[in-house]
Amino acid sequence: IRGIAADLIEVAPRYANVARYLLGRTLIAEDLQVARHAVPQLDGGWTIVTLSGELIATGGAVTGGAATRE
């Protein structure tokens, strides 16, 4: 896990509360395997986003991702 999304971004000070509200319960994970391992350790209300774009809710739903083109 890289960290909480709100802590990993830079915003103007006047938007800090908005960023914390929107991203304060979102974790950034390296990949889907790391995210799935972290979910059981979290209370409800968290979302994990992987670097490739999958979203995992603590309720178990997995959505998103991106197709890779070469």
MMTF fields as JSON, N, C-alpha, C and O atoms, coordinates in Angstrom:
{
  "mmtfVersion": "1.0.0",
  "mmtfProducer": "UNKNOWN",
  "numBonds": 279,
  "numAtoms": 280,
  "numGroups": 70,
  "numChains": 1,
  "numModels": 1,
  "chainsPerModel": [1],
  "groupsPerChain": [70],
  "chainIdList": ["A"],
  "bondAtomList": [4, 2, 8, 6, 12, 10, 16, 14, 20, 18, 24, 22, 28, 26, 32, 30, 36, 34, 40, 38, 44, 42, 48, 46, 52, 50, 56, 54, 60, 58, 64, 62, 68, 66, 72, 70, 76, 74, 80, 78, 84, 82, 88, 86, 92, 90, 96, 94, 100, 98, 104, 102, 108, 106, 112, 110, 116, 114, 120, 118, 124, 122, 128, 126, 132, 130, 136, 134, 140, 138, 144, 142, 148, 146, 152, 150, 156, 154, 160, 158, 164, 162, 168, 166, 172, 170, 176, 174, 180, 178, 184, 182, 188, 186, 192, 190, 196, 194, 200, 198, 204, 202, 208, 206, 212, 210, 216, 214, 220, 218, 224, 222, 228, 226, 232, 230, 236, 234, 240, 238, 244, 242, 248, 246, 252, 250, 256, 254, 260, 258, 264, 262, 268, 266, 272, 270, 276, 274],
  "bondOrderList": [1, 1, 1, 1, 1, 1, 1, 1, 1, 1, 1, 1, 1, 1, 1, 1, 1, 1, 1, 1, 1, 1, 1, 1, 1, 1, 1, 1, 1, 1, 1, 1, 1, 1, 1, 1, 1, 1, 1, 1, 1, 1, 1, 1, 1, 1, 1, 1, 1, 1, 1, 1, 1, 1, 1, 1, 1, 1, 1, 1, 1, 1, 1, 1, 1, 1, 1, 1, 1],
  "groupList": [{"groupName": "ILE", "atomNameList": ["N", "CA", "C", "O"], "elementList": ["N", "C", "C", "O"], "formalChargeList": [0, 0, 0, 0], "bondAtomList": [1, 0, 2, 1, 3, 2], "bondOrderList": [1, 1, 2], "singleLetterCode": "I", "chemCompType": "L-PEPTIDE LINKING"}, {"groupName": "ARG", "atomNameList": ["N", "CA", "C", "O"], "elementList": ["N", "C", "C", "O"], "formalChargeList": [0, 0, 0, 0], "bondAtomList": [1, 0, 2, 1, 3, 2], "bondOrderList": [1, 1, 2], "singleLetterCode": "R", "chemCompType": "L-PEPTIDE LINKING"}, {"groupName": "GLY", "atomNameList": ["N", "CA", "C", "O"], "elementList": ["N", "C", "C", "O"], "formalChargeList": [0, 0, 0, 0], "bondAtomList": [1, 0, 2, 1, 3, 2], "bondOrderList": [1, 1, 2], "singleLetterCode": "G", "chemCompType": "PEPTIDE LINKING"}, {"groupName": "ALA", "atomNameList": ["N", "CA", "C", "O"], "elementList": ["N", "C", "C", "O"], "formalChargeList": [0, 0, 0, 0], "bondAtomList": [1, 0, 2, 1, 3, 2], "bondOrderList": [1, 1, 2], "singleLetterCode": "A", "chemCompType": "L-PEPTIDE LINKING"}, {"groupName": "ASP", "atomNameList": ["N", "CA", "C", "O"], "elementList": ["N", "C", "C", "O"], "formalChargeList": [0, 0, 0, 0], "bondAtomList": [1, 0, 2, 1, 3, 2], "bondOrderList": [1, 1, 2], "singleLetterCode": "D", "chemCompType": "L-PEPTIDE LINKING"}, {"groupName": "LEU", "atomNameList": ["N", "CA", "C", "O"], "elementList": ["N", "C", "C", "O"], "formalChargeList": [0, 0, 0, 0], "bondAtomList": [1, 0, 2, 1, 3, 2], "bondOrderList": [1, 1, 2], "singleLetterCode": "L", "chemCompType": "L-PEPTIDE LINKING"}, {"groupName": "GLU", "atomNameList": ["N", "CA", "C", "O"], "elementList": ["N", "C", "C", "O"], "formalChargeList": [0, 0, 0, 0], "bondAtomList": [1, 0, 2, 1, 3, 2], "bondOrderList": [1, 1, 2], "singleLetterCode": "E", "chemCompType": "L-PEPTIDE LINKING"}, {"groupName": "VAL", "atomNameList": ["N", "CA", "C", "O"], "elementList": ["N", "C", "C", "O"], "formalChargeList": [0, 0, 0, 0], "bondAtomList": [1, 0, 2, 1, 3, 2], "bondOrderList": [1, 1, 2], "singleLetterCode": "V", "chemCompType": "L-PEPTIDE LINKING"}, {"groupName": "PRO", "atomNameList": ["N", "CA", "C", "O"], "elementList": ["N", "C", "C", "O"], "formalChargeList": [0, 0, 0, 0], "bondAtomList": [1, 0, 2, 1, 3, 2], "bondOrderList": [1, 1, 2], "singleLetterCode": "P", "chemCompType": "L-PEPTIDE LINKING"}, {"groupName": "TYR", "atomNameList": ["N", "CA", "C", "O"], "elementList": ["N", "C", "C", "O"], "formalChargeList": [0, 0, 0, 0], "bondAtomList": [1, 0, 2, 1, 3, 2], "bondOrderList": [1, 1, 2], "singleLetterCode": "Y", "chemCompType": "L-PEPTIDE LINKING"}, {"groupName": "ASN", "atomNameList": ["N", "CA", "C", "O"], "elementList": ["N", "C", "C", "O"], "formalChargeList": [0, 0, 0, 0], "bondAtomList": [1, 0, 2, 1, 3, 2], "bondOrderList": [1, 1, 2], "singleLetterCode": "N", "chemCompType": "L-PEPTIDE LINKING"}, {"groupName": "THR", "atomNameList": ["N", "CA", "C", "O"], "elementList": ["N", "C", "C", "O"], "formalChargeList": [0, 0, 0, 0], "bondAtomList": [1, 0, 2, 1, 3, 2], "bondOrderList": [1, 1, 2], "singleLetterCode": "T", "chemCompType": "L-PEPTIDE LINKING"}, {"groupName": "GLN", "atomNameList": ["N", "CA", "C", "O"], "elementList": ["N", "C", "C", "O"], "formalChargeList": [0, 0, 0, 0], "bondAtomList": [1, 0, 2, 1, 3, 2], "bondOrderList": [1, 1, 2], "singleLetterCode": "Q", "chemCompType": "L-PEPTIDE LINKING"}, {"groupName": "HIS", "atomNameList": ["N", "CA", "C", "O"], "elementList": ["N", "C", "C", "O"], "formalChargeList": [0, 0, 0, 0], "bondAtomList": [1, 0, 2, 1, 3, 2], "bondOrderList": [1, 1, 2], "singleLetterCode": "H", "chemCompType": "L-PEPTIDE LINKING"}, {"groupName": "TRP", "atomNameList": ["N", "CA", "C", "O"], "elementList": ["N", "C", "C", "O"], "formalChargeList": [0, 0, 0, 0], "bondAtomList": [1, 0, 2, 1, 3, 2], "bondOrderList": [1, 1, 2], "singleLetterCode": "W", "chemCompType": "L-PEPTIDE LINKING"}, {"groupName": "SER", "atomNameList": ["N", "CA", "C", "O"], "elementList": ["N", "C", "C", "O"], "formalChargeList": [0, 0, 0, 0], "bondAtomList": [1, 0, 2, 1, 3, 2], "bondOrderList": [1, 1, 2], "singleLetterCode": "S", "chemCompType": "L-PEPTIDE LINKING"}],
  "groupTypeList": [0, 1, 2, 0, 3, 3, 4, 5, 0, 6, 7, 3, 8, 1, 9, 3, 10, 7, 3, 1, 9, 5, 5, 2, 1, 11, 5, 0, 3, 6, 4, 5, 12, 7, 3, 1, 13, 3, 7, 8, 12, 5, 4, 2, 2, 14, 11, 0, 7, 11, 5, 15, 2, 6, 5, 0, 3, 11, 2, 2, 3, 7, 11, 2, 2, 3, 3, 11, 1, 6],
  "groupIdList": [1, 2, 3, 4, 5, 6, 7, 8, 9, 10, 11, 12, 13, 14, 15, 16, 17, 18, 19, 20, 21, 22, 23, 24, 25, 26, 27, 28, 29, 30, 31, 32, 33, 34, 35, 36, 37, 38, 39, 40, 41, 42, 43, 44, 45, 46, 47, 48, 49, 50, 51, 52, 53, 54, 55, 56, 57, 58, 59, 60, 61, 62, 63, 64, 65, 66, 67, 68, 69, 70],
  "secStructList": [7, 7, 3, 3, 4, 4, 4, 1, 1, 7, 7, 7, 4, 4, 4, 2, 2, 2, 2, 2, 2, 2, 2, 6, 6, 3, 3, 3, 3, 1, 1, 2, 2, 2, 2, 2, 2, 2, 4, 4, 4, 1, 7, 6, 6, 7, 3, 3, 3, 3, 6, 6, 1, 3, 3, 3, 3, 6, 6, 1, 7, 3, 3, 3, 7, 7, 7, 7, 7, 7],
  "xCoordList": [0.86, 0.0, 0.899, 1.799, 0.639, 1.44, 1.031, 1.873, -0.262, -0.726, -2.138, -2.814, -2.567, -3.892, -3.788, -2.881, -4.723, -4.673, -4.55, -3.795, -5.273, -5.229, -3.84, -3.483, -3.055, -1.699, -0.679, 0.451, -1.075, -0.142, -0.269, 0.442, -1.173, -1.366, -1.011, -0.968, -0.763, -0.524, -1.666, -1.998, -2.254, -3.324, -3.059, -2.323, -3.665, -3.565, -4.154, -5.13, -3.584, -4.07, -5.576, -6.203, -6.153, -7.589, -8.427, -9.607, -7.838, -8.567, -8.218, -8.698, -7.403, -6.956, -8.122, -8.126, -9.101, -10.244, -11.081, -11.614, -11.197, -11.947, -11.217, -11.844, -9.913, -9.128, -9.231, -9.385, -9.147, -9.245, -10.639, -10.764, -11.675, -13.046, -13.242, -13.84, -12.741, -12.948, -12.024, -12.424, -10.796, -9.79, -9.237, -8.306, -9.793, -9.274, -9.512, -8.888, -10.406, -10.647, -10.398, -11.032, -9.454, -9.051, -7.573, -6.738, -7.26, -5.873, -5.397, -6.181, -4.113, -3.491, -2.632, -1.77, -2.881, -2.145, -1.368, -1.755, -0.28, 0.535, -0.253, -0.189, -1.001, -1.723, -2.913, -3.14, -3.668, -4.889, -4.597, -5.377, -3.512, -3.155, -2.923, -3.411, -2.202, -1.956, -3.274, -3.523, -4.104, -5.385, -6.278, -6.872, -6.376, -7.217, -6.715, -7.508, -5.413, -4.846, -5.184, -5.365, -5.268, -5.514, -6.977, -7.264, -7.909, -9.339, -9.81, -10.495, -9.483, -9.984, -9.469, -10.039, -8.421, -7.833, -8.452, -8.106, -9.37, -9.954, -11.379, -12.104, -11.764, -13.159, -13.919, -13.313, -15.236, -16.053, -15.811, -15.3, -16.179, -16.086, -14.813, -14.653, -13.898, -12.658, -12.786, -13.571, -12.018, -11.868, -10.376, -9.58, -10.011, -8.613, -8.568, -9.358, -7.637, -7.434, -6.033, -5.067, -5.923, -4.607, -3.989, -4.676, -2.711, -2.021, -2.512, -2.351, -3.109, -3.634, -5.117, -5.706, -5.736, -7.084, -8.216, -9.368, -7.939, -9.022, -9.444, -8.625, -10.751, -11.286, -11.857, -12.621, -11.484, -11.952, -12.587, -11.936, -13.861, -14.557, -14.414, -14.261, -14.464, -14.336, -15.492, -15.403, -16.576, -17.679, -17.39, -18.154, -16.297, -15.885, -16.028, -15.521, -16.694, -16.882, -15.561, -14.811, -15.291, -14.11, -14.575, -15.308, -14.15, -14.545, -13.356, -12.337, -13.497, -12.501, -11.337, -11.436, -10.221, -9.033, -8.883, -9.785, -7.767, -7.502, -6.869, -5.994, -7.317, -6.697, -5.361, -5.226, -4.389, -3.072, -2.935, -3.225, -2.496, -2.257, -0.78, -0.128, -0.277, 1.127, 1.21, 2.304],
  "yCoordList": [-1.177, 0.0, 1.231, 1.364, 2.116, 3.352, 4.361, 5.104, 4.395, 5.321, 5.789, 5.297, 6.75, 7.355, 8.388, 9.22, 8.321, 9.177, 10.657, 11.383, 11.108, 12.527, 12.957, 14.129, 12.017, 12.337, 12.278, 12.745, 11.708, 11.505, 12.539, 12.475, 13.489, 14.521, 15.886, 16.079, 16.809, 18.19, 19.049, 19.008, 19.819, 20.739, 22.078, 22.17, 23.098, 24.417, 24.334, 23.616, 25.048, 24.972, 25.187, 24.586, 26.024, 26.284, 25.066, 25.008, 24.081, 22.871, 21.652, 20.551, 21.835, 20.715, 19.98, 18.749, 20.702, 20.044, 19.264, 18.203, 19.776, 19.083, 17.791, 16.74, 17.869, 16.678, 15.627, 14.441, 16.046, 15.11, 14.486, 13.289, 15.257, 14.74, 13.712, 12.658, 14.019, 13.143, 11.932, 10.861, 12.086, 11.032, 10.506, 9.701, 10.948, 10.569, 9.12, 8.632, 8.42, 6.996, 6.16, 5.128, 6.638, 5.926, 5.595, 6.478, 4.305, 3.858, 3.601, 3.227, 3.805, 3.505, 2.261, 2.212, 1.246, -0.016, -0.261, 0.2, -0.984, -1.326, -2.101, -1.785, -3.121, -3.965, -4.621, -4.426, -5.397, -6.02, -7.026, -7.133, -7.75, -8.719, -8.029, -8.502, -6.949, -6.179, -5.633, -5.683, -5.118, -4.549, -5.609, -5.37, -6.77, -7.839, -8.322, -8.721, -8.289, -8.689, -7.655, -8.012, -6.387, -5.317, -5.2, -4.795, -5.545, -5.341, -5.961, -5.275, -7.211, -7.79, -7.09, -7.256, -6.333, -5.651, -4.283, -3.621, -3.857, -2.514, -2.56, -3.533, -1.496, -1.293, -0.902, -0.624, -0.88, -0.462, 0.985, 1.773, 1.32, 2.704, 3.061, 4.207, 2.118, 2.385, 1.949, 1.059, 2.577, 2.176, 2.062, 2.867, 1.043, 0.899, 1.024, 0.405, 1.83, 2.01, 1.528, 1.915, 0.671, 0.193, 1.156, 2.002, 1.02, 1.885, 1.669, 2.549, 0.511, 0.275, 0.607, 0.419, 1.104, 1.633, 0.801, 1.229, -0.375, -1.134, -0.459, 0.109, -0.535, -0.009, -1.175, -1.981, -1.262, -2.326, -1.669, -0.912, -1.965, -1.446, -2.46, -3.655, -1.991, -2.919, -3.898, -4.918, -3.609, -4.553, -5.698, -6.661, -5.612, -6.697, -6.441, -7.23, -5.376, -5.095, -4.67, -3.88, -5.204, -4.83, -4.318, -5.005, -3.105, -2.518, -1.844, -1.596, -1.55, -0.723, -1.498, -2.685, -0.793, -1.34, -0.757, -0.095, -1.001, -0.455, -1.54, -2.281, -1.616, -2.536, -1.971, -0.768, -2.831, -2.393, -2.61, -3.692, -1.582, -1.679, -1.466, -0.631, -2.228, -2.038, -1.743, -1.55],
  "zCoordList": [0.0, 0.0, 0.0, 0.83, -0.937, -1.014, 0.052, 0.557, 0.4, 1.412, 1.137, 0.233, 1.934, 1.763, 0.645, 0.632, -0.283, -1.472, -1.118, -1.765, -0.115, 0.265, 0.712, 0.592, 1.228, 1.68, 0.544, 0.693, -0.578, -1.683, -2.792, -3.794, -2.611, -3.631, -3.056, -1.841, -3.945, -3.543, -4.07, -5.255, -3.181, -3.564, -2.899, -1.916, -3.448, -2.833, -1.428, -1.211, -0.485, 0.892, 1.036, 1.909, 0.204, 0.336, -0.044, 0.3, -0.753, -1.14, -0.277, -0.547, 0.74, 1.564, 2.222, 2.257, 2.74, 3.378, 2.364, 2.688, 1.156, 0.103, -0.277, -0.41, -0.449, -0.793, 0.306, 0.016, 1.551, 2.678, 2.708, 2.968, 2.452, 2.443, 1.323, 1.542, 0.136, -1.019, -1.041, -1.497, -0.556, -0.698, 0.621, 0.623, 1.731, 3.037, 3.433, 4.375, 2.731, 3.005, 1.75, 1.528, 0.938, -0.271, -0.165, 0.029, -0.296, -0.264, -1.687, -2.56, -1.906, -3.189, -3.004, -2.127, -3.851, -3.764, -5.047, -6.121, -4.924, -6.086, -7.139, -8.327, -6.695, -7.642, -6.957, -5.763, -7.721, -7.228, -6.116, -5.17, -6.209, -5.176, -3.829, -2.803, -3.824, -2.597, -2.048, -0.843, -2.937, -2.517, -1.88, -0.828, -2.507, -1.953, -0.605, 0.248, -0.407, 0.882, 1.96, 3.124, 1.583, 2.546, 2.957, 4.083, 2.069, 2.326, 3.648, 4.406, 3.963, 5.218, 6.487, 7.566, 6.352, 7.5, 7.762, 8.741, 6.887, 6.992, 7.514, 7.307, 8.191, 8.552, 7.294, 6.26, 7.38, 6.24, 5.861, 6.657, 4.653, 4.209, 3.481, 3.062, 3.314, 2.599, 1.147, 0.821, 0.293, -1.098, -1.363, -0.881, -2.14, -2.544, -4.057, -4.77, -4.533, -5.966, -6.288, -5.63, -7.317, -7.722, -8.726, -9.297, -8.928, -9.878, -11.305, -12.151, -11.586, -12.93, -13.05, -14.114, -11.961, -12.056, -11.492, -11.562, -10.933, -10.307, -9.011, -8.289, -8.732, -7.479, -6.689, -7.221, -5.419, -4.551, -3.335, -2.615, -3.115, -1.933, -0.811, -1.065, 0.429, 1.547, 1.603, 2.286, 0.898, 0.802, -0.155, -0.208, -0.915, -1.785, -3.268, -4.066, -3.673, -5.103, -5.732, -5.159, -6.912, -7.682, -9.029, -9.74, -9.387, -10.66, -11.304, -10.66, -12.583, -13.263, -13.808, -14.119, -13.918, -14.54, -15.925, -16.438, -16.507, -17.831, -18.697, -18.25, -19.911, -20.851, -21.289, -21.51, -21.411, -21.833, -23.335, -23.846, -24.03, -25.47, -25.736, -25.108, -26.666, -27.047, -28.521, -29.052]
}
